[in-house]
């Protein structure tokens, strides 16, 4: 690079090469002039051609100077053009960079606004979600508290039920309390199935025995006794047997206890002429009833042979409903005479009512006939009144004047 008059030129530039060649030529000419001046003394004759050559050379040098000036002007124009192009390029680049920067700023601002709106929407959704979650949590906690209260209440009921079960076990473990429990259960069933005047509790019979319940059935079969004091010790031993020997002993005890109870009922509560020819043995447990019919059917048959009918709470209710139907039928038979008498009176009342209806119908017929005749007379009177209303005394026909009675003055 060569710096001339503040301008930088490259050695590889053709203009620079031409300029250097011209400078070299000028240097050579200068050297030749020096050599020529030295040789002027030698060849004076050659001075004039040399002067001519020098004049030509001066013209060439002047032409070269002019070319150099032109080259310098071209280089300056080129440099100015290049500078203007660089300035325009820089301005264009700056303009584009400004536009791009503005576009980027707009995009960034738009993205910031969108991000801000998205963040606001997200915060709103999060608030709503948190509010809904808090509300659901509060609702869930409320429901959980209610369920815990229900669980506490159920636990209290279970505790109470456990106490009731323990008290029931205490009741069933004592013979007297167990009998009272069976009597209470029997009383509840009988009171729901039968009218209050159709049975008696704790009735003392003629033999001095007290029946748990005596139902007044009509003859036949007559009053029937229900006993509720079933021995449960043998059944509990049967259920709690842990080996074969205990099971065998419990079976024998259960069989003998049930057989003895059947015989006692047959002896105590079947009295000829006072009670029915049979009695009911009430079992306060469906399990005992099922066990007895499933594995001890011979005891059931013995009860049938001795007229002792074994019933559970369910079958007792069915039996009592049948007795209720029998009582209803008996009471209807008792009231049959009164019903027949009332029916006779009702028949007479109906006949009397028929006669009175016939008389009333006859009166209505006569009244209708009279009303019809009155209507006919009224129609006739109406027609006559209409004719009289349309009658004209000014215009009488000749034949009608003959029928008119003449008016004459009375004799004085």
RASULUR-V692156 format. One record per residue. RES is the residue in three letters. PHI is phi in whole degrees, 0 to 359 (NA if undefined). PSI is psi as a letter, one per 30 degrees, with the letter a starting at -180 (* if undefined). BURIAL is 1 if it has 24 or more other C-alpha atoms within 12 Angstrom, else 0. Layout:
<<RES | PHI | PSI | BURIAL> <RES | PHI | PSI | BURIAL>>
This chain:
<<UNK | NA | k | 0> <UNK | 235 | k | 0> <UNK | 259 | j | 0> <UNK | 231 | k | 0> <UNK | 53 | h | 0> <UNK | 79 | g | 0> <UNK | 250 | k | 0> <UNK | 262 | k | 0> <UNK | 236 | k | 0> <UNK | 268 | k | 0> <UNK | 293 | f | 0> <UNK | 273 | f | 0> <UNK | 286 | k | 0> <UNK | 299 | e | 0> <UNK | 296 | e | 0> <UNK | 295 | e | 1> <UNK | 297 | e | 0> <UNK | 298 | e | 0> <UNK | 299 | e | 1> <UNK | 295 | e | 0> <UNK | 296 | e | 0> <UNK | 296 | e | 1> <UNK | 297 | e | 0> <UNK | 295 | e | 0> <UNK | 296 | e | 0> <UNK | 297 | e | 0> <UNK | 297 | e | 0> <UNK | 294 | e | 0> <UNK | 297 | e | 1> <UNK | 299 | e | 0> <UNK | 296 | e | 0> <UNK | 293 | e | 0> <UNK | 298 | e | 0> <UNK | 298 | e | 0> <UNK | 296 | e | 0> <UNK | 292 | e | 1> <UNK | 298 | e | 0> <UNK | 292 | e | 0> <UNK | 265 | g | 0> <UNK | 297 | e | 0> <UNK | 289 | f | 0> <UNK | 283 | e | 0> <UNK | 233 | j | 0> <UNK | 287 | f | 0> <UNK | 293 | e | 0> <UNK | 279 | g | 0> <UNK | 291 | e | 0> <UNK | 295 | e | 0> <UNK | 300 | e | 0> <UNK | 292 | e | 0> <UNK | 293 | e | 0> <UNK | 298 | e | 0> <UNK | 296 | e | 0> <UNK | 294 | e | 1> <UNK | 296 | e | 0> <UNK | 297 | e | 0> <UNK | 295 | e | 1> <UNK | 296 | e | 0> <UNK | 297 | e | 0> <UNK | 296 | e | 0> <UNK | 295 | e | 1> <UNK | 297 | e | 0> <UNK | 298 | e | 0> <UNK | 295 | e | 1> <UNK | 296 | e | 0> <UNK | 298 | e | 0> <UNK | 297 | e | 0> <UNK | 296 | e | 1> <UNK | 297 | e | 0> <UNK | 298 | e | 0> <UNK | 297 | e | 0> <UNK | 296 | e | 1> <UNK | 297 | e | 0> <UNK | 296 | e | 0> <UNK | 297 | e | 1> <UNK | 294 | e | 0> <UNK | 296 | e | 0> <UNK | 297 | e | 0> <UNK | 293 | e | 0> <UNK | 295 | e | 0> <UNK | 301 | e | 0> <UNK | 297 | e | 0> <UNK | 296 | e | 0> <UNK | 298 | e | 0> <UNK | 297 | e | 0> <UNK | 296 | e | 0> <UNK | 297 | e | 0> <UNK | 298 | e | 0> <UNK | 297 | e | 0> <UNK | 297 | e | 0> <UNK | 297 | e | 0> <UNK | 298 | e | 0> <UNK | 296 | e | 0> <UNK | 296 | e | 0> <UNK | 298 | e | 0> <UNK | 295 | e | 0> <UNK | 297 | e | 0> <UNK | 295 | e | 0> <UNK | 296 | e | 0> <UNK | 298 | e | 0> <UNK | 296 | e | 0> <UNK | 297 | e | 0> <UNK | 298 | e | 0> <UNK | 295 | e | 0> <UNK | 298 | e | 0> <UNK | 298 | e | 0> <UNK | 297 | e | 0> <UNK | 295 | e | 0> <UNK | 295 | e | 0> <UNK | 298 | e | 0> <UNK | 297 | e | 0> <UNK | 295 | e | 0> <UNK | 297 | e | 0> <UNK | 298 | e | 0> <UNK | 298 | e | 0> <UNK | 295 | e | 0> <UNK | 296 | e | 0> <UNK | 299 | e | 0> <UNK | 295 | e | 0> <UNK | 295 | e | 0> <UNK | 298 | e | 0> <UNK | 296 | e | 0> <UNK | 296 | e | 0> <UNK | 295 | e | 0> <UNK | 296 | e | 0> <UNK | 295 | e | 0> <UNK | 297 | e | 0> <UNK | 298 | e | 0> <UNK | 297 | e | 0> <UNK | 294 | e | 0> <UNK | 295 | e | 0> <UNK | 297 | e | 0> <UNK | 295 | e | 0> <UNK | 295 | e | 0> <UNK | 294 | e | 0> <UNK | 297 | e | 0> <UNK | 296 | e | 0> <UNK | 297 | e | 0> <UNK | 297 | e | 0> <UNK | 298 | e | 0> <UNK | 295 | e | 0> <UNK | 297 | e | 0> <UNK | 298 | e | 0> <UNK | 296 | e | 0> <UNK | 297 | e | 0> <UNK | 297 | e | 0> <UNK | 295 | e | 0> <UNK | 296 | e | 0> <UNK | 297 | e | 0> <UNK | 297 | e | 0> <UNK | 296 | e | 0> <UNK | 298 | e | 0> <UNK | 295 | e | 0> <UNK | 297 | e | 0> <UNK | 295 | e | 0> <UNK | 298 | e | 0> <UNK | 296 | e | 0> <UNK | 296 | e | 0> <UNK | 298 | e | 0> <UNK | 296 | e | 0> <UNK | 296 | e | 0> <UNK | 298 | e | 0> <UNK | 296 | e | 0> <UNK | 296 | e | 0> <UNK | 296 | e | 0> <UNK | 297 | e | 0> <UNK | 294 | e | 0> <UNK | 294 | e | 0> <UNK | 297 | e | 0> <UNK | 298 | e | 0> <UNK | 296 | e | 0> <UNK | 287 | f | 1> <UNK | 283 | f | 0> <UNK | 260 | k | 0> <UNK | 292 | e | 0> <UNK | 293 | e | 0> <UNK | 293 | e | 0> <UNK | 295 | e | 1> <UNK | 296 | e | 1> <UNK | 296 | e | 0> <UNK | 298 | e | 1> <UNK | 296 | e | 1> <UNK | 295 | e | 1> <UNK | 296 | e | 1> <UNK | 296 | e | 1> <UNK | 296 | e | 1> <UNK | 299 | e | 1> <UNK | 296 | e | 0> <UNK | 293 | e | 1> <UNK | 293 | e | 1> <UNK | 295 | f | 1> <UNK | 278 | f | 0> <UNK | 262 | f | 1> <UNK | 238 | l | 1> <UNK | 295 | l | 0> <UNK | 292 | f | 0> <UNK | 270 | g | 0> <UNK | 257 | g | 1> <UNK | 212 | l | 1> <UNK | 224 | k | 1> <UNK | 263 | k | 1> <UNK | 53 | h | 0> <UNK | 274 | k | 1> <UNK | 271 | k | 0> <UNK | 273 | l | 1> <UNK | 292 | f | 0> <UNK | 274 | g | 0> <UNK | 87 | f | 0> <UNK | 276 | k | 0> <UNK | 258 | k | 0> <UNK | 270 | k | 1> <UNK | 298 | e | 1> <UNK | 207 | k | 1> <UNK | 239 | k | 1> <UNK | 258 | k | 1> <UNK | 276 | i | 1> <UNK | 266 | k | 1> <UNK | 291 | l | 1> <UNK | 277 | k | 0> <UNK | 286 | l | 0> <UNK | 271 | f | 1> <UNK | 97 | l | 1> <UNK | 301 | k | 1> <UNK | 237 | k | 1> <UNK | 259 | k | 1> <UNK | 241 | k | 1> <UNK | 256 | k | 1> <UNK | 242 | g | 1> <UNK | 264 | i | 1> <UNK | 273 | k | 1> <UNK | 285 | j | 1> <UNK | 261 | f | 1> <UNK | 298 | e | 1> <UNK | 294 | e | 1> <UNK | 292 | e | 1> <UNK | 296 | e | 1> <UNK | 294 | e | 1> <UNK | 293 | e | 1> <UNK | 289 | e | 0> <UNK | 270 | g | 0> <UNK | 294 | k | 0> <UNK | 254 | f | 0> <UNK | 215 | a | 0> <UNK | 293 | e | 0> <UNK | 293 | e | 0> <UNK | 296 | e | 0> <UNK | 295 | e | 0> <UNK | 296 | e | 0> <UNK | 295 | e | 0> <UNK | 292 | e | 1> <UNK | 296 | e | 1> <UNK | 297 | e | 0> <UNK | 296 | e | 0> <UNK | 295 | e | 1> <UNK | 297 | e | 1> <UNK | 293 | e | 0> <UNK | 295 | e | 1> <UNK | 293 | e | 1> <UNK | 298 | e | 1> <UNK | 296 | e | 0> <UNK | 294 | e | 1> <UNK | 297 | e | 1> <UNK | 296 | e | 1> <UNK | 297 | e | 1> <UNK | 296 | e | 1> <UNK | 297 | e | 1> <UNK | 281 | e | 0> <UNK | 275 | e | 1> <UNK | 247 | g | 1> <UNK | 247 | j | 1> <UNK | 241 | k | 1> <UNK | 292 | k | 0> <UNK | 85 | f | 0> <UNK | 246 | e | 1> <UNK | 239 | l | 1> <UNK | 291 | l | 1> <UNK | 279 | g | 1> <UNK | 202 | l | 1> <UNK | 215 | l | 1> <UNK | 249 | k | 1> <UNK | 255 | j | 1> <UNK | 271 | k | 1> <UNK | 257 | k | 1> <UNK | 284 | g | 1> <UNK | 224 | k | 1> <UNK | 291 | e | 0> <UNK | 295 | e | 0> <UNK | 296 | e | 1> <UNK | 298 | e | 1> <UNK | 294 | e | 0> <UNK | 298 | e | 0> <UNK | 295 | e | 1> <UNK | 283 | f | 0> <UNK | 279 | e | 0> <UNK | 241 | f | 0> <UNK | 227 | h | 0> <UNK | 295 | f | 0> <UNK | 295 | e | 0> <UNK | 292 | e | 1> <UNK | 296 | e | 1> <UNK | 295 | e | 0> <UNK | 298 | e | 0> <UNK | 298 | e | 1> <UNK | 299 | e | 0> <UNK | 295 | e | 0> <UNK | 264 | g | 1> <UNK | 64 | h | 1> <UNK | 247 | j | 1> <UNK | 263 | k | 1> <UNK | 271 | k | 1> <UNK | 228 | k | 1> <UNK | 258 | l | 1> <UNK | 305 | e | 1> <UNK | 289 | e | 1> <UNK | 292 | f | 1> <UNK | 295 | e | 1> <UNK | 297 | e | 1> <UNK | 296 | e | 0> <UNK | 296 | e | 1> <UNK | 294 | e | 1> <UNK | 296 | e | 0> <UNK | 296 | e | 0> <UNK | 299 | e | 1> <UNK | 298 | e | 1> <UNK | 296 | e | 0> <UNK | 296 | e | 1> <UNK | 299 | e | 1> <UNK | 296 | e | 0> <UNK | 295 | e | 0> <UNK | 296 | e | 0> <UNK | 293 | e | 0> <UNK | 292 | e | 0> <UNK | 294 | e | 0> <UNK | 296 | e | 0> <UNK | 268 | g | 0> <UNK | 295 | e | 0> <UNK | 298 | e | 0> <UNK | 297 | e | 0> <UNK | 295 | e | 0> <UNK | 295 | e | 0> <UNK | 298 | e | 0> <UNK | 296 | e | 0> <UNK | 294 | e | 0> <UNK | 298 | e | 0> <UNK | 298 | e | 0> <UNK | 296 | e | 0> <UNK | 295 | e | 0> <UNK | 297 | e | 0> <UNK | 299 | e | 0> <UNK | 293 | e | 0> <UNK | 296 | e | 0> <UNK | 298 | e | 0> <UNK | 296 | e | 0> <UNK | 295 | e | 0> <UNK | 298 | e | 0> <UNK | 294 | e | 0> <UNK | 294 | e | 0> <UNK | 295 | e | 0> <UNK | 300 | e | 0> <UNK | 296 | e | 0> <UNK | 294 | e | 0> <UNK | 296 | e | 0> <UNK | 298 | e | 0> <UNK | 295 | e | 0> <UNK | 295 | e | 0> <UNK | 297 | e | 0> <UNK | 296 | e | 0> <UNK | 294 | e | 0> <UNK | 296 | e | 0> <UNK | 300 | e | 0> <UNK | 296 | e | 0> <UNK | 295 | e | 0> <UNK | 295 | e | 0> <UNK | 297 | e | 0> <UNK | 294 | e | 0> <UNK | 296 | e | 0> <UNK | 299 | e | 0> <UNK | 296 | e | 0> <UNK | 297 | e | 0> <UNK | 297 | e | 0> <UNK | 300 | e | 0> <UNK | 294 | e | 0> <UNK | 294 | e | 0> <UNK | 298 | e | 0> <UNK | 296 | e | 0> <UNK | 292 | e | 0> <UNK | 296 | e | 0> <UNK | 297 | e | 0> <UNK | 291 | e | 0> <UNK | 269 | f | 0> <UNK | 285 | k | 0> <UNK | 242 | j | 0> <UNK | 282 | f | 0> <UNK | 283 | e | 0> <UNK | 244 | j | 0> <UNK | 249 | k | 0> <UNK | 288 | l | 0> <UNK | 301 | e | 0> <UNK | 290 | f | 0> <UNK | 278 | f | 0> <UNK | 290 | f | 0> <UNK | 292 | f | 0> <UNK | 273 | f | 0> <UNK | 278 | k | 0> <UNK | 283 | k | 0> <UNK | 289 | k | 0> <UNK | 267 | k | 0> <UNK | 233 | l | 0> <UNK | 281 | k | 0> <UNK | 291 | k | 0> <UNK | 291 | k | 0> <UNK | 266 | * | 0>>
